[in-house]
Amino acid sequence: QVQVDESGGGLVQPGGSLKLSCSATGRIFGIYPMFWYRQAPGKQRELVASIAVNGFTNYGESVKGRFAISRDNRKNSVYLQMNSLKPEDTGVYYCKIRIPEYDIDYWGQGTQVTVSS
């Protein structure tokens, strides 16, 4: 079994910053792609950022230039540094690790980010 845990969410004013953390524990026997998604109230879950095993990163258009994803392979952890936050960044942020050889995704429970004055 694999457990994915996020932390670091909270309330922040527009223009502020937050850093989210995610760690995957349990039966993990390699290094795998990791992702951050978010879901705003009444909207579909959307991809925020992804990071490949080789460190290649990809970002959603709305966060490019403001967010940065990074990883620590020794800890099976991924991070999301969020700067210049906007009210539209509000939502529940979810971490995912993908195990390609088994076509399985493991999700965390999510962490709430609220951007409001």
PENORZI-V860875 format. One record per residue. N is the residue number from 1. RES is the residue in three letters. SS is DSSP state (H for helix, E for strand, C for the rest). PHI is phi in whole degrees, 0 to 359 (NA if undefined). PSI is psi in radians with two decimals (999 if undefined). Layout:
# PENORZI-V860875
[[N:RES:SS:PHI:PSI] [N:RES:SS:PHI:PSI]]
This chain:
# PENORZI-V860875
[[1:GLN:C:NA:2.56] [2:VAL:E:241:2.33] [3:GLN:E:244:2.35] [4:VAL:E:241:2.20] [5:ASP:E:232:2.24] [6:GLU:E:255:2.73] [7:SER:E:204:2.90] [8:GLY:C:107:-0.08] [9:GLY:C:289:3.01] [10:GLY:E:163:-2.92] [11:LEU:E:259:2.28] [12:VAL:E:218:2.60] [13:GLN:C:282:2.69] [14:PRO:C:306:2.41] [15:GLY:C:90:-0.17] [16:GLY:C:277:-3.05] [17:SER:C:228:2.68] [18:LEU:E:214:2.66] [19:LYS:E:236:2.11] [20:LEU:E:266:2.56] [21:SER:E:234:2.64] [22:CYS:E:213:2.35] [23:SER:E:230:2.48] [24:ALA:E:248:2.23] [25:THR:E:231:2.92] [26:GLY:E:106:-2.48] [27:ARG:C:277:1.27] [28:ILE:C:243:2.14] [29:PHE:C:239:0.53] [30:GLY:C:187:-2.94] [31:ILE:C:247:2.29] [32:TYR:C:227:2.80] [33:PRO:C:299:2.52] [34:MET:E:228:2.66] [35:PHE:E:220:2.68] [36:TRP:E:240:2.28] [37:TYR:E:240:2.89] [38:ARG:E:216:2.74] [39:GLN:E:222:2.05] [40:ALA:C:272:2.73] [41:PRO:C:305:2.24] [42:GLY:C:77:0.11] [43:LYS:C:237:2.86] [44:GLN:C:283:2.71] [45:ARG:C:294:2.38] [46:GLU:E:231:2.64] [47:LEU:E:286:2.25] [48:VAL:E:263:-0.87] [49:ALA:E:199:2.71] [50:SER:E:220:2.72] [51:ILE:E:220:2.20] [52:ALA:C:278:3.03] [53:VAL:C:300:-0.63] [54:ASN:C:275:0.08] [55:GLY:C:93:-0.05] [56:PHE:C:296:2.34] [57:THR:E:244:2.70] [58:ASN:E:217:2.48] [59:TYR:E:229:2.62] [60:GLY:C:292:2.63] [61:GLU:H:302:-0.64] [62:SER:H:287:-0.23] [63:VAL:H:244:-0.07] [64:LYS:C:303:2.32] [65:GLY:C:86:-0.19] [66:ARG:C:244:-0.58] [67:PHE:E:252:2.65] [68:ALA:E:221:2.22] [69:ILE:E:259:2.48] [70:SER:E:214:2.94] [71:ARG:E:216:2.74] [72:ASP:E:235:1.78] [73:ASN:H:294:-0.47] [74:ARG:H:294:-0.47] [75:LYS:H:252:0.05] [76:ASN:C:49:0.82] [77:SER:E:237:2.66] [78:VAL:E:225:2.60] [79:TYR:E:230:2.70] [80:LEU:E:226:1.88] [81:GLN:E:273:2.10] [82:MET:E:244:2.06] [83:ASN:C:242:2.86] [84:SER:C:49:0.86] [85:LEU:C:294:2.55] [86:LYS:C:239:2.74] [87:PRO:H:305:-0.58] [88:GLU:H:287:-0.09] [89:ASP:H:277:-0.10] [90:THR:C:299:2.39] [91:GLY:E:162:-3.12] [92:VAL:E:267:2.22] [93:TYR:E:258:2.23] [94:TYR:E:243:2.49] [95:CYS:E:255:2.51] [96:LYS:E:223:2.45] [97:ILE:E:242:2.37] [98:ARG:E:249:2.28] [99:ILE:E:254:1.63] [100:PRO:H:299:-0.67] [101:GLU:H:293:-0.36] [102:TYR:H:248:0.02] [103:ASP:C:53:0.83] [104:ILE:E:237:2.40] [105:ASP:E:247:2.36] [106:TYR:E:246:2.26] [107:TRP:E:247:2.61] [108:GLY:C:275:3.10] [109:GLN:C:278:-0.26] [110:GLY:C:98:2.67] [111:THR:E:226:2.34] [112:GLN:E:280:2.29] [113:VAL:E:240:2.16] [114:THR:E:236:2.15] [115:VAL:E:249:1.91] [116:SER:C:201:2.59] [117:SER:C:266:999]]
